[in-house]
Amino acid sequence: MIRVVMPAHLRDIARVSGEVQLDVATPVTLRATLDALEARFPALRGTIRDHVTQQRRPFLRFFACEEDLSHESPDAPLPPAVTSGEEPLFIVGAIAGG
């Protein structure tokens, strides 16, 4: 069971409160997790990743176990603490400005 924490605007789109728990087939990767998230909440399709390229949308970042996974390969395995459900995967809205 993978735990996913999303920012408020994505929770509103998915119509959920709090973290989401997902069953993700092995190998548990960021791509597989996002595929499972979008399959369970179709309204999120295109909000986290581009429809065509599947690239991360600007101003969204992925964190797990205090590490920024945003620039890692989407097919790299997620940390064991995330795959065991001990730690969540965070989808974070980045803040820009100055």
C-alpha positions, 0 to 999 in steps of 0.5 A, a space after each residue: 500500500 503506497 501512501 500519497 500526500 497531495 497539495 490542496 488543489 489536487 485533493 480538491 480536484 480528486 475530491 479527497 481529504 487527507 492522504 490517499 492509499 493506493 495499491 501499486 503493482 511491482 516494481 513500485 516506481 513513480 510512473 506506476 504510482 502516478 498511473 495508479 493515482 490517475 486510474 483511481 482519480 481520472 480527474 487528475 489526468 493531465 494535472 500532474 503530468 502532461 497528457 502526451 509526454 508524461 513529463 511532470 508539470 511545472 511547479 509540481 515536485 515529488 518528495 519521499 524520505 526527505 529526498 527530491 525525486 522530481 528529477 529522477 527517472 520515473 522508472 526508478 524504484 521508490 525508496 523501500 520506506 515508501 513501498 512498505 507504506 512507512 513513509 508517504 510520497 509527497 506531491 508538492 506544489 512549488 512556489 515561485 516568486 521573489 
